[in-house]
Amino acid sequence: MKYQVVSSAVAALAFAGTAFADVPIGYDRSHMYGADGIGMILGPVFMLVFLAALVVGIVALVRWMSPNGGASEDKGNNARSALDLRFANGEIDTKEYAERKSLLAG
């Protein structure tokens, strides 16, 4: 029932919009772009601005919804921080730490 009301309202507004679109004012007005034709220039400009805003909005929404906030993880940095943590906890000695550090760097 709820969806019928919504779809009926959308259909009514769609048909009402076409009824008000061409209200007869007179024959001396320009129907599309105004008297000086500036709409022919500004129409595509505003369309490009709208599309750019739409793309930026979609990208921002996807980045906001991603689990890590859009930041990419650096795999090498994680390995290096794990190695540093193992060295700090005393699990590996200085020689093994230096060897593994050189392997990660190269």
N, CA, C and O atoms as a MOPAC input file, in Angstrom:
PM7 MOZYME 1SCF
protein

 N      0.82200 1    -1.18900 1     0.00000 1
 C      0.00000 1     0.00000 1     0.00000 1
 C      0.87000 1     1.25800 1     0.00000 1
 O      0.60100 1     2.23600 1    -0.69700 1
 N      1.91400 1     1.18700 1     0.80600 1
 C      2.81100 1     2.33700 1     0.90600 1
 C      3.47000 1     2.63100 1    -0.43600 1
 O      3.59700 1     3.79100 1    -0.82800 1
 N      3.89200 1     1.57400 1    -1.14600 1
 C      4.56000 1     1.77100 1    -2.43100 1
 C      3.59100 1     2.26300 1    -3.50500 1
 O      4.00300 1     2.96800 1    -4.42700 1
 N      2.31600 1     1.90500 1    -3.40000 1
 C      1.32700 1     2.38900 1    -4.35600 1
 C      1.13800 1     3.89200 1    -4.20900 1
 O      1.01000 1     4.60600 1    -5.20400 1
 N      1.12000 1     4.36600 1    -2.98200 1
 C      0.94600 1     5.80200 1    -2.74300 1
 C      2.14300 1     6.56800 1    -3.29000 1
 O      1.98300 1     7.61000 1    -3.92500 1
 N      3.32800 1     6.05600 1    -3.04700 1
 C      4.53800 1     6.73000 1    -3.52200 1
 C      4.58600 1     6.73700 1    -5.04100 1
 O      4.88600 1     7.76500 1    -5.64900 1
 N      4.29100 1     5.59300 1    -5.66200 1
 C      4.33500 1     5.54800 1    -7.12600 1
 C      3.24500 1     6.40500 1    -7.74200 1
 O      3.46000 1     6.99900 1    -8.79800 1
 N      2.07300 1     6.48600 1    -7.10800 1
 C      1.00700 1     7.35700 1    -7.61600 1
 C      1.39700 1     8.82100 1    -7.51000 1
 O      1.12000 1     9.60700 1    -8.41600 1
 N      2.03600 1     9.18800 1    -6.41400 1
 C      2.47100 1    10.57600 1    -6.24300 1
 C      3.54600 1    10.93700 1    -7.26100 1
 O      3.53800 1    12.04400 1    -7.79900 1
 N      4.46400 1    10.02400 1    -7.52900 1
 C      5.52000 1    10.28200 1    -8.51700 1
 C      4.91100 1    10.42800 1    -9.90500 1
 O      5.30300 1    11.32100 1   -10.65600 1
 N      3.97100 1     9.57700 1   -10.25500 1
 C      3.32400 1     9.66400 1   -11.56500 1
 C      2.54500 1    10.96200 1   -11.69300 1
 O      2.58500 1    11.59400 1   -12.74900 1
 N      1.83300 1    11.38000 1   -10.64400 1
 C      1.06500 1    12.62400 1   -10.69000 1
 C      1.98300 1    13.82400 1   -10.86200 1
 O      1.67700 1    14.73400 1   -11.63300 1
 N      3.11100 1    13.83300 1   -10.15000 1
 C      4.05100 1    14.94500 1   -10.28900 1
 C      4.70000 1    14.96000 1   -11.66900 1
 O      4.96900 1    16.03200 1   -12.21100 1
 N      4.95300 1    13.79400 1   -12.23900 1
 C      5.54700 1    13.73300 1   -13.56900 1
 C      4.59800 1    14.31300 1   -14.61700 1
 O      5.02300 1    15.06200 1   -15.49700 1
 N      3.33000 1    13.97000 1   -14.52200 1
 C      2.36600 1    14.50200 1   -15.48900 1
 C      2.07700 1    15.97400 1   -15.23700 1
 O      1.84200 1    16.72100 1   -16.18700 1
 N      2.08700 1    16.41000 1   -13.98000 1
 C      1.85800 1    17.81700 1   -13.67400 1
 C      3.00700 1    18.67000 1   -14.17600 1
 O      2.79600 1    19.79400 1   -14.63100 1
 N      4.22900 1    18.14100 1   -14.09700 1
 C      5.38300 1    18.88800 1   -14.58300 1
 C      5.30500 1    19.17200 1   -16.06500 1
 O      5.66900 1    20.26100 1   -16.50900 1
 N      4.83100 1    18.20100 1   -16.84100 1
 C      4.70100 1    18.44200 1   -18.28000 1
 C      3.57400 1    19.40500 1   -18.58700 1
 O      3.61800 1    20.09400 1   -19.60600 1
 N      2.55500 1    19.47300 1   -17.72300 1
 C      1.45900 1    20.40900 1   -17.95800 1
 C      1.91100 1    21.85000 1   -17.74700 1
 O      1.45700 1    22.74900 1   -18.45600 1
 N      2.79100 1    22.07800 1   -16.79000 1
 C      3.25800 1    23.43100 1   -16.50600 1
 C      4.46800 1    23.83500 1   -17.33800 1
 O      4.89300 1    24.98800 1   -17.27400 1
 N      5.01900 1    22.93800 1   -18.09800 1
 C      6.24500 1    23.21700 1   -18.82800 1
 C      6.06300 1    24.21500 1   -19.94800 1
 O      6.96600 1    25.01100 1   -20.20500 1
 N      4.93600 1    24.20400 1   -20.62000 1
 C      4.73300 1    25.07900 1   -21.77600 1
 C      3.49800 1    25.95300 1   -21.58300 1
 O      2.51000 1    25.84800 1   -22.31000 1
 N      3.59300 1    26.81100 1   -20.58400 1
 C      2.50700 1    27.74600 1   -20.34100 1
 C      2.58200 1    28.83600 1   -21.40000 1
 O      3.62900 1    29.46700 1   -21.55000 1
 N      1.48700 1    29.07800 1   -22.15100 1
 C      1.54900 1    30.08000 1   -23.21800 1
 C      1.59400 1    31.49800 1   -22.65400 1
 O      0.64700 1    31.94400 1   -22.00600 1
 N      2.68200 1    32.19200 1   -22.89800 1
 C      2.83400 1    33.57700 1   -22.46600 1
 C      2.66600 1    34.50000 1   -23.66500 1
 O      2.08300 1    35.57700 1   -23.54400 1
 N      3.15700 1    34.09700 1   -24.78100 1
 C      3.06100 1    34.91500 1   -25.97100 1
 C      4.01800 1    34.39300 1   -27.00900 1
 O      4.84900 1    33.53000 1   -26.72800 1
 N      3.90000 1    34.91800 1   -28.21100 1
 C      4.74100 1    34.43200 1   -29.29600 1
 C      6.07200 1    35.16100 1   -29.38400 1
 O      6.94200 1    34.74300 1   -30.14800 1
 N      6.25700 1    36.22300 1   -28.63700 1
 C      7.47600 1    37.00900 1   -28.74800 1
 C      8.59500 1    36.52000 1   -27.83300 1
 O      9.69500 1    37.07000 1   -27.89100 1
 N      8.37200 1    35.53800 1   -27.01200 1
 C      9.43700 1    35.07500 1   -26.11800 1
 C     10.23400 1    33.95500 1   -26.77300 1
 O      9.72100 1    33.21400 1   -27.61200 1
 N     11.46600 1    33.84900 1   -26.38400 1
 C     12.29500 1    32.76700 1   -26.87300 1
 C     12.06600 1    31.55800 1   -25.97900 1
 O     12.14300 1    31.67100 1   -24.75500 1
 N     11.78700 1    30.41100 1   -26.56800 1
 C     11.36600 1    29.26300 1   -25.78500 1
 C     12.51300 1    28.51900 1   -25.12700 1
 O     12.30200 1    27.90200 1   -24.08300 1
 N     13.68500 1    28.54300 1   -25.66800 1
 C     14.73600 1    27.68300 1   -25.15100 1
 C     15.80700 1    28.41900 1   -24.34300 1
 O     16.10500 1    28.01700 1   -23.21800 1
 N     16.37100 1    29.44900 1   -24.87300 1
 C     17.59400 1    29.98400 1   -24.29500 1
 C     17.50800 1    31.43500 1   -23.84100 1
 O     18.52600 1    32.00200 1   -23.44400 1
 N     16.39200 1    32.02600 1   -23.88000 1
 C     16.28500 1    33.42600 1   -23.52700 1
 C     16.51800 1    34.30000 1   -24.75200 1
 O     16.84900 1    33.80500 1   -25.82900 1
 N     16.34400 1    35.57800 1   -24.57600 1
 C     16.38600 1    36.49800 1   -25.71000 1
 C     17.77700 1    36.63600 1   -26.31400 1
 O     17.89600 1    36.83800 1   -27.52300 1
 N     18.83300 1    36.53400 1   -25.51200 1
 C     20.16700 1    36.76900 1   -26.04400 1
 C     20.95100 1    35.48400 1   -26.30800 1
 O     22.08600 1    35.56400 1   -26.77800 1
 N     20.40700 1    34.32400 1   -26.03000 1
 C     21.06900 1    33.06300 1   -26.34000 1
 C     22.18600 1    32.67800 1   -25.39700 1
 O     22.99000 1    31.80700 1   -25.72800 1
 N     22.26500 1    33.30700 1   -24.21900 1
 C     23.34600 1    33.00900 1   -23.28900 1
 C     23.21300 1    31.59000 1   -22.73200 1
 O     24.20300 1    31.01400 1   -22.28000 1
 N     22.02000 1    31.02500 1   -22.75700 1
 C     21.81600 1    29.67300 1   -22.27100 1
 C     22.54100 1    28.63200 1   -23.09900 1
 O     22.84500 1    27.54800 1   -22.60100 1
 N     22.82000 1    28.94100 1   -24.34200 1
 C     23.55400 1    27.99400 1   -25.17500 1
 C     24.99000 1    27.84300 1   -24.69500 1
 O     25.61300 1    26.80200 1   -24.90500 1
 N     25.51500 1    28.87600 1   -24.05300 1
 C     26.87600 1    28.83000 1   -23.54100 1
 C     26.88600 1    28.30000 1   -22.10100 1
 O     27.70600 1    27.44700 1   -21.75900 1
 N     25.98500 1    28.80000 1   -21.26500 1
 C     25.99200 1    28.42800 1   -19.86000 1
 C     25.42300 1    27.03300 1   -19.60600 1
 O     25.76900 1    26.40500 1   -18.60500 1
 N     24.56700 1    26.54300 1   -20.48100 1
 C     23.98800 1    25.21900 1   -20.28900 1
 C     25.04100 1    24.12100 1   -20.21900 1
 O     25.05800 1    23.36800 1   -19.24600 1
 N     25.91800 1    24.00100 1   -21.21100 1
 C     26.96900 1    22.98100 1   -21.13000 1
 C     27.95900 1    23.21000 1   -19.99000 1
 O     28.47500 1    22.24900 1   -19.42000 1
 N     28.22600 1    24.45900 1   -19.65400 1
 C     29.14300 1    24.74700 1   -18.54800 1
 C     28.55200 1    24.23500 1   -17.23700 1
 O     29.23800 1    23.57700 1   -16.45500 1
 N     27.27900 1    24.54000 1   -17.00400 1
 C     26.64800 1    24.07000 1   -15.77700 1
 C     26.50200 1    22.55300 1   -15.76100 1
 O     26.56000 1    21.94200 1   -14.69400 1
 N     26.31600 1    21.94200 1   -16.91600 1
 C     26.23600 1    20.48600 1   -16.97000 1
 C     27.57700 1    19.86000 1   -16.59300 1
 O     27.60600 1    18.86100 1   -15.87300 1
 N     28.68000 1    20.42500 1   -17.06200 1
 C     30.00100 1    19.91100 1   -16.68900 1
 C     30.28500 1    20.11000 1   -15.20800 1
 O     30.86900 1    19.24000 1   -14.56200 1
 N     29.87500 1    21.25200 1   -14.66900 1
 C     30.04900 1    21.49700 1   -13.23500 1
 C     29.22600 1    20.49800 1   -12.42700 1
 O     29.69800 1    19.97100 1   -11.42000 1
 N     28.00800 1    20.24100 1   -12.86400 1
 C     27.15600 1    19.27500 1   -12.18100 1
 C     27.74900 1    17.87400 1   -12.23700 1
 O     27.75000 1    17.17000 1   -11.22700 1
 N     28.25100 1    17.45600 1   -13.39200 1
 C     28.84200 1    16.12900 1   -13.51200 1
 C     30.10300 1    16.00000 1   -12.65900 1
 O     30.33100 1    14.95700 1   -12.04700 1
 N     30.91500 1    17.04000 1   -12.61400 1
 C     32.11900 1    17.00600 1   -11.78300 1
 C     31.75300 1    16.89600 1   -10.30100 1
 O     32.38200 1    16.14300 1    -9.55800 1
 N     30.74700 1    17.64000 1    -9.87900 1
 C     30.29700 1    17.56000 1    -8.49000 1
 C     29.72800 1    16.18700 1    -8.17200 1
 O     29.92200 1    15.67200 1    -7.07100 1
 N     29.02900 1    15.59700 1    -9.12500 1
 C     28.47100 1    14.26700 1    -8.93500 1
 C     29.57700 1    13.22000 1    -8.77900 1
 O     29.49500 1    12.35700 1    -7.90500 1
 N     30.60000 1    13.29400 1    -9.61300 1
 C     31.71800 1    12.33800 1    -9.53400 1
 C     32.47300 1    12.51700 1    -8.22000 1
 O     32.81000 1    11.52800 1    -7.56900 1
 N     32.73900 1    13.74200 1    -7.82300 1
 C     33.44300 1    13.99400 1    -6.56700 1
 C     32.61400 1    13.48400 1    -5.38600 1
 O     33.15800 1    12.91500 1    -4.44000 1
 N     31.31000 1    13.68800 1    -5.44400 1
 C     30.43800 1    13.20300 1    -4.37700 1
 C     30.42600 1    11.69100 1    -4.28000 1
 O     30.44900 1    11.14600 1    -3.17600 1
 N     30.39100 1    11.00100 1    -5.40800 1
 C     30.38500 1     9.54100 1    -5.40500 1
 C     31.71700 1     9.00600 1    -4.87700 1
 O     31.73500 1     8.06200 1    -4.08600 1
 N     32.82000 1     9.59600 1    -5.30300 1
 C     34.13500 1     9.16200 1    -4.82100 1
 C     34.25100 1     9.39300 1    -3.31300 1
 O     34.75600 1     8.53200 1    -2.59400 1
 N     33.79100 1    10.53900 1    -2.83600 1
 C     33.84300 1    10.82300 1    -1.40300 1
 C     32.97900 1     9.84400 1    -0.61900 1
 O     33.36900 1     9.40700 1     0.46400 1
 N     31.81500 1     9.49600 1    -1.15000 1
 C     30.93300 1     8.54700 1    -0.48100 1
 C     31.56200 1     7.16000 1    -0.40500 1
 O     31.48400 1     6.49700 1     0.62900 1
 N     32.18100 1     6.72200 1    -1.49400 1
 C     32.82600 1     5.40200 1    -1.50200 1
 C     34.00400 1     5.37800 1    -0.53900 1
 O     34.19100 1     4.39900 1     0.18400 1
 N     34.78700 1     6.42500 1    -0.52000 1
 C     35.93100 1     6.47300 1     0.39900 1
 C     35.46600 1     6.53200 1     1.84700 1
 O     36.10600 1     5.95100 1     2.72400 1
 N     34.37100 1     7.22100 1     2.11000 1
 C     33.84000 1     7.33100 1     3.45900 1
 C     33.28900 1     5.98700 1     3.94500 1
 O     33.39400 1     5.65400 1     5.12600 1
 N     32.70100 1     5.22000 1     3.02100 1
 C     32.09900 1     3.94400 1     3.37900 1
 C     33.12100 1     2.80700 1     3.45700 1
 O     32.80600 1     1.74600 1     3.99700 1
 N     34.31400 1     2.99500 1     2.94200 1
 C     35.31300 1     1.93300 1     2.96700 1
 C     35.79700 1     1.71100 1     4.40500 1
 O     35.81400 1     2.65100 1     5.19900 1
 N     36.18800 1     0.48300 1     4.74500 1
 C     36.54400 1     0.17900 1     6.12900 1
 C     37.77400 1     0.91200 1     6.64800 1
 O     37.84700 1     1.21900 1     7.83800 1
 N     38.73200 1     1.19500 1     5.79000 1
 C     39.94200 1     1.86600 1     6.27100 1
 C     39.94600 1     3.35600 1     5.96100 1
 O     40.99800 1     3.99000 1     6.04500 1
 N     38.83000 1     3.92000 1     5.61300 1
 C     38.73100 1     5.35400 1     5.39200 1
 C     39.39300 1     5.83800 1     4.11700 1
 O     39.69200 1     7.02600 1     3.99600 1
 N     39.62900 1     4.95300 1     3.16700 1
 C     40.21900 1     5.32900 1     1.90700 1
 C     41.72800 1     5.30900 1     1.88900 1
 O     42.33700 1     5.51700 1     0.83900 1
 N     42.34500 1     5.06300 1     3.03500 1
 C     43.81200 1     5.01800 1     3.08300 1
 C     44.28100 1     3.62900 1     2.67500 1
 O     43.73200 1     2.62100 1     3.12000 1
 N     45.28100 1     3.58800 1     1.83900 1
 C     45.80700 1     2.29700 1     1.41800 1
 C     46.90800 1     1.86600 1     2.37800 1
 O     47.67100 1     2.68300 1     2.89400 1
 N     46.96500 1     0.56300 1     2.59900 1
 C     47.99700 1     0.04000 1     3.48600 1
 C     49.28700 1    -0.17300 1     2.71300 1
 O     49.27200 1    -0.59500 1     1.55700 1
 N     50.38100 1     0.11700 1     3.35400 1
 C     51.69000 1    -0.13300 1     2.77300 1
 C     52.20400 1    -1.44900 1     3.34200 1
 O     52.52800 1    -1.52800 1     4.52700 1
 N     52.28000 1    -2.47800 1     2.51000 1
 C     52.64500 1    -3.81300 1     2.98300 1
 C     54.07600 1    -3.85000 1     3.52700 1
 O     54.33700 1    -4.53700 1     4.51500 1
 N     54.99300 1    -3.13300 1     2.90700 1
 C     56.36500 1    -3.12000 1     3.37900 1
 C     56.48900 1    -2.47200 1     4.75000 1
 O     57.30400 1    -2.89700 1     5.56800 1
 N     55.70500 1    -1.47100 1     4.99600 1
 C     55.73800 1    -0.77900 1     6.26400 1
 C     55.23700 1    -1.68900 1     7.38200 1
 O     55.75000 1    -1.62300 1     8.49900 1
 N     54.24400 1    -2.53800 1     7.10500 1
 C     53.75300 1    -3.45600 1     8.12200 1
 C     54.80500 1    -4.48600 1     8.49300 1
 O     54.96400 1    -4.81600 1     9.66800 1
 N     55.52400 1    -4.99600 1     7.50300 1
 C     56.58400 1    -5.97200 1     7.78600 1
 C     57.70100 1    -5.32600 1     8.60000 1
 O     58.23400 1    -5.93600 1     9.52800 1
 N     58.04500 1    -4.11500 1     8.25500 1
 C     59.11400 1    -3.40400 1     8.98200 1
 C     58.69400 1    -3.10700 1    10.40900 1
 O     59.49800 1    -3.24300 1    11.33100 1
 N     57.45600 1    -2.70600 1    10.60300 1
 C     57.00700 1    -2.42600 1    11.96500 1
 C     56.91500 1    -3.70100 1    12.79600 1
 O     57.16000 1    -3.66900 1    14.00100 1
 N     56.56100 1    -4.83100 1    12.16400 1
 C     56.54500 1    -6.10900 1    12.88100 1
 C     57.96000 1    -6.51500 1    13.29000 1
 O     58.18600 1    -7.01800 1    14.39100 1
 N     58.91100 1    -6.28200 1    12.37300 1
 C     60.30800 1    -6.58600 1    12.68700 1
 C     60.81300 1    -5.71400 1    13.83200 1
 O     61.49800 1    -6.19600 1    14.73500 1
 N     60.47200 1    -4.43100 1    13.78900 1
 C     60.87000 1    -3.52200 1    14.86800 1
 C     60.25500 1    -3.94200 1    16.19700 1
 O     60.89900 1    -3.83900 1    17.24000 1
 N     59.03000 1    -4.40800 1    16.16400 1
 C     58.35900 1    -4.83400 1    17.38000 1
 C     59.00600 1    -6.09400 1    17.95600 1
 O     59.19200 1    -6.20700 1    19.16800 1
 N     59.34100 1    -7.02400 1    17.09000 1
 C     60.01800 1    -8.25300 1    17.56100 1
 C     61.38600 1    -7.92800 1    18.16300 1
 O     61.78400 1    -8.52700 1    19.16200 1
 N     62.10300 1    -6.98000 1    17.55600 1
 C     63.40900 1    -6.57400 1    18.09600 1
 C     63.23800 1    -5.86600 1    19.43900 1
 O     64.02200 1    -6.07200 1    20.36400 1
 N     62.20800 1    -5.03500 1    19.53200 1
 C     61.97100 1    -4.30300 1    20.77900 1
 C     61.55400 1    -5.24700 1    21.90600 1
 O     61.88200 1    -5.00400 1    23.06800 1
 N     60.83700 1    -6.31700 1    21.57500 1
 C     60.41500 1    -7.27900 1    22.59700 1
 C     61.52900 1    -8.25400 1    22.97200 1
 O     61.37600 1    -9.02000 1    23.92300 1
 N     62.63300 1    -8.24000 1    22.25500 1
 C     63.75900 1    -9.10600 1    22.56500 1
 C     63.63400 1   -10.49500 1    21.96400 1
 O     64.34600 1   -11.40800 1    22.38100 1
 N     62.74700 1   -10.67800 1    20.99600 1
 C     62.57300 1   -11.98200 1    20.36800 1
 C     63.72400 1   -12.31200 1    19.41600 1
 O     64.04300 1   -13.48300 1    19.21400 1
 N     64.34600 1   -11.28600 1    18.83400 1
 C     65.46600 1   -11.49600 1    17.91700 1
 C     66.63500 1   -10.63500 1    18.37700 1
 O     66.43600 1    -9.61600 1    19.03800 1
 N     67.86000 1   -11.04500 1    18.02600 1
 C     69.02700 1   -10.28400 1    18.42500 1
 C     69.38800 1    -9.24900 1    17.36100 1
 O     68.71800 1    -9.13800 1    16.33500 1
 N     70.45200 1    -8.49600 1    17.61900 1
 C     70.85000 1    -7.39900 1    16.73900 1
 C     71.28400 1    -7.90000 1    15.36900 1
 O     70.96400 1    -7.28500 1    14.35200 1
 N     72.00300 1    -8.99800 1    15.33700 1
 C     72.48900 1    -9.52700 1    14.05500 1
 C     71.32600 1    -9.97300 1    13.17700 1
 O     71.28400 1    -9.64300 1    11.99200 1
 N     70.37700 1   -10.72400 1    13.74800 1
 C     69.21900 1   -11.18300 1    12.96900 1
 C     68.34500 1   -10.00800 1    12.53100 1
 O     67.78800 1   -10.00400 1    11.43300 1
 N     68.23500 1    -9.00700 1    13.41700 1
 C     67.46100 1    -7.80700 1    13.07000 1
 C     68.08200 1    -7.08200 1    11.88200 1
 O     67.36300 1    -6.66500 1    10.97400 1
 N     69.39500 1    -6.92500 1    11.87400 1
 C     70.07800 1    -6.25500 1    10.76800 1
 C     69.94300 1    -7.02900 1     9.46500 1
 O     69.76000 1    -6.43300 1     8.40300 1
 N     70.03300 1    -8.36900 1     9.54000 1
 C     69.88000 1    -9.19400 1     8.32400 1
 C     68.48300 1    -9.06800 1     7.73300 1
 O     68.32200 1    -8.86000 1     6.53100 1
 N     67.48900 1    -9.19400 1     8.57800 1
 C     66.10600 1    -9.12600 1     8.09200 1
 C     65.75000 1    -7.72400 1     7.60500 1
 O     64.98100 1    -7.55800 1     6.65800 1
 N     66.31400 1    -6.73500 1     8.25900 1
 C     66.07300 1    -5.33900 1     7.83500 1
 C     66.66100 1    -5.09000 1     6.44800 1
 O     66.04400 1    -4.41800 1     5.62100 1
 N     67.84300 1    -5.62700 1     6.19500 1
 C     68.45200 1    -5.45900 1     4.87000 1
 C     67.67600 1    -6.22000 1     3.80300 1
 O     67.57400 1    -5.75500 1     2.66700 1
 N     67.11900 1    -7.39800 1     4.15300 1
 C     66.29100 1    -8.13600 1     3.20400 1
 C     65.01600 1    -7.38100 1     2.84400 1
 O     64.59000 1    -7.38700 1     1.68900 1
 N     64.41500 1    -6.73800 1     3.82900 1
 C     63.19500 1    -5.96000 1     3.56700 1
 C     63.48400 1    -4.70600 1     2.74800 1
 O     62.65500 1    -4.28700 1     1.93900 1
 N     64.64000 1    -4.11200 1     2.95100 1
 C     64.98200 1    -2.90300 1     2.22100 1
 C     65.31500 1    -3.19400 1     0.76600 1
 O     65.07100 1    -2.34900 1    -0.09600 1
 N     65.85800 1    -4.35200 1     0.47400 1
 C     66.31300 1    -4.66900 1    -0.88000 1
 C     65.34100 1    -5.46300 1    -1.61000 1
 O     65.57400 1    -5.81300 1    -2.76700 1

